[in-house]
């Protein structure tokens, strides 16, 4: 015999299911994008239907996951062209200004739009021709490690070699740095002679 639930319990369960569905929709990237696109597109294209926007975004997301970047490339090119149009409009407005403040404001905004257009085209070029990165392996280890990065390594020597450059000079008795015989002082510059003979203490 099945136990019937009360209308209040059914209503609470329905509201919980509704809350879970809303939470899932809110966390969907396509739903967030549709919620932002709809009010901004309203002025240019009329009232857009959010469920239809959501379906279109899901379709494009599926193509992106399959490796089709044509829509992204087209979108970037369109944005670059739109930013170029903004740059031209603002630069022309700047040229018509008589006062420095308005001229500087319009020109600064124009150059920002131009820079954004350049960066968008740079992103598009990177997508079309991704850079090739050749990285050598970093050899970081706490214990013994041997990594051969394609370079032939000479066989290890069994005896320890001594580095003669590190030997101290004092250990080699009888050796001098300067092997020339001492020379006598010349009288060419008498003003700079040693003062010991003239002003001895």
C-alpha positions in Angstrom: 0.0 0.0 0.0 1.6 3.3 -1.1 1.5 6.2 1.2 0.0 9.3 -0.4 1.8 12.6 0.1 0.0 15.6 1.3 -0.5 18.6 -1.1 1.9 20.6 1.1 4.7 18.0 0.7 4.1 17.9 -3.0 4.2 21.6 -3.3 7.5 21.8 -1.3 9.0 19.1 -3.5 7.9 20.9 -6.7 9.4 24.2 -5.4 12.6 22.4 -4.6 12.8 20.9 -8.1 12.0 24.4 -9.6 14.9 25.9 -7.5 17.3 23.2 -8.7 16.3 23.8 -12.3 16.8 27.5 -11.9 20.2 26.9 -10.3 21.2 24.7 -13.2 20.1 27.3 -15.8 21.8 30.2 -13.9 25.1 28.2 -13.9 25.0 27.5 -17.6 27.4 29.8 -19.5 25.0 29.9 -22.5 22.1 31.1 -20.3 24.3 33.8 -18.8 25.4 35.0 -22.2 21.8 34.9 -23.5 20.7 37.0 -20.5 23.3 39.7 -21.3 22.8 39.6 -25.1 19.0 40.0 -24.9 18.8 43.6 -23.5 21.8 44.8 -25.5 20.4 43.4 -28.8 16.9 44.8 -28.1 17.7 48.3 -29.4 19.2 47.1 -32.6 17.4 43.9 -33.5 14.1 44.1 -31.6 13.0 41.9 -28.7 15.0 38.7 -28.8 13.6 35.5 -27.3 15.9 34.1 -24.6 15.1 30.4 -25.1 15.9 30.8 -28.8 19.1 32.6 -28.0 20.0 29.8 -25.6 19.4 27.2 -28.3 21.6 29.1 -30.8 24.3 29.4 -28.2 24.2 25.7 -27.4 24.5 24.9 -31.1 27.6 27.1 -31.4 29.1 25.7 -28.3 28.7 22.2 -29.6 30.5 23.3 -32.8 33.3 24.9 -30.8 33.8 21.7 -28.8 34.0 19.7 -32.0 36.9 22.0 -33.1 35.1 24.3 -35.5 36.4 27.8 -34.9 34.8 29.4 -38.0 32.2 31.3 -35.9 34.8 32.6 -33.5 37.0 33.8 -36.3 34.1 35.5 -38.0 33.0 37.1 -34.7 36.6 38.5 -34.1 36.8 39.9 -37.6 33.4 41.5 -37.2 34.5 43.1 -33.9 37.7 44.3 -35.4 35.8 46.0 -38.3 33.3 47.5 -35.9 36.1 48.9 -33.7 37.8 50.3 -36.9 34.5 52.1 -37.7 34.4 53.5 -34.1 38.0 54.7 -34.5 37.2 56.5 -37.8 34.1 58.2 -36.4 35.9 59.4 -33.2 39.0 60.6 -35.1 36.8 62.6 -37.5 34.9 64.2 -34.6 38.3 65.0 -33.0 39.4 66.8 -36.1 36.3 69.1 -36.0 36.8 70.2 -32.4 38.0 73.8 -31.6 38.9 73.3 -28.0 41.8 71.2 -26.7 39.8 69.3 -24.0 37.2 68.0 -26.5 39.9 67.3 -29.1 42.0 65.3 -26.6 38.9 63.4 -25.4 37.8 62.3 -28.8 41.3 61.5 -30.0 42.1 59.4 -26.9 38.9 57.4 -27.3 39.7 57.0 -31.1 43.1 55.6 -30.3 41.7 53.2 -27.7 39.3 51.9 -30.3 42.1 51.6 -32.8 44.2 49.7 -30.3 41.4 47.3 -29.5 40.9 46.6 -33.2 44.6 45.8 -33.5 44.5 43.5 -30.5 41.4 41.7 -31.9 43.2 41.2 -35.2 46.2 39.9 -33.4 44.0 37.4 -31.5 42.5 36.3 -34.8 46.0 35.8 -36.4 47.1 33.8 -33.3 44.0 31.5 -33.8 44.7 31.0 -37.5 48.5 30.5 -37.0 49.2 29.4 -33.4 52.8 29.9 -32.3 55.1 26.9 -32.0 56.6 26.6 -28.6 59.7 24.5 -28.2 60.5 24.1 -24.5 63.4 22.2 -23.0 62.6 20.1 -20.0 63.4 21.6 -16.6 65.4 19.2 -14.5 64.2 19.7 -11.0 64.4 16.8 -8.6 65.2 16.1 -4.9 66.9 12.8 -5.6 69.2 11.5 -8.3 67.9 12.1 -11.8 69.3 11.7 -15.3 67.6 13.4 -18.3 69.1 13.2 -21.8 67.5 15.9 -24.0 68.7 14.4 -27.2 72.3 15.4 -26.5 74.9 12.6 -26.5 76.6 12.3 -23.2 80.3 11.2 -22.9 80.9 8.1 -20.7 81.6 8.9 -17.1 85.2 8.8 -15.9 86.1 6.6 -13.0 89.0 8.7 -11.7 88.6 12.1 -10.2 90.2 14.8 -12.3 92.0 17.7 -10.6 91.5 21.3 -11.7 94.9 22.9 -11.8 93.4 26.4 -11.9 92.1 26.0 -8.3 95.5 25.0 -6.8 97.0 27.7 -4.5 100.2 29.3 -5.7 101.7 29.1 -2.3 101.6 25.3 -2.5 104.1 25.4 -5.4 107.3 26.5 -3.7 109.8 28.3 -5.9 107.3 29.5 -8.5 106.8 33.2 -9.1 104.3 35.2 -10.9 106.8 37.6 -12.4 109.9 35.8 -13.7 111.7 39.0 -15.0 114.7 40.5 -13.3 114.1 43.7 -11.3 115.0 46.9 -13.2 116.7 50.0 -11.9 114.7 53.2 -11.6 115.2 55.7 -14.4 115.7 59.5 -13.8 113.3 60.5 -16.6 110.7 62.0 -14.2 112.6 63.4 -11.2 109.6 65.2 -9.8 108.0 61.8 -9.0 111.0 60.2 -7.4 110.6 58.4 -4.2 110.5 60.8 -1.3 112.3 58.4 1.1 115.8 59.8 0.2 114.8 63.5 0.4 112.3 63.6 3.3 113.3 60.7 5.4 111.5 60.6 8.8 
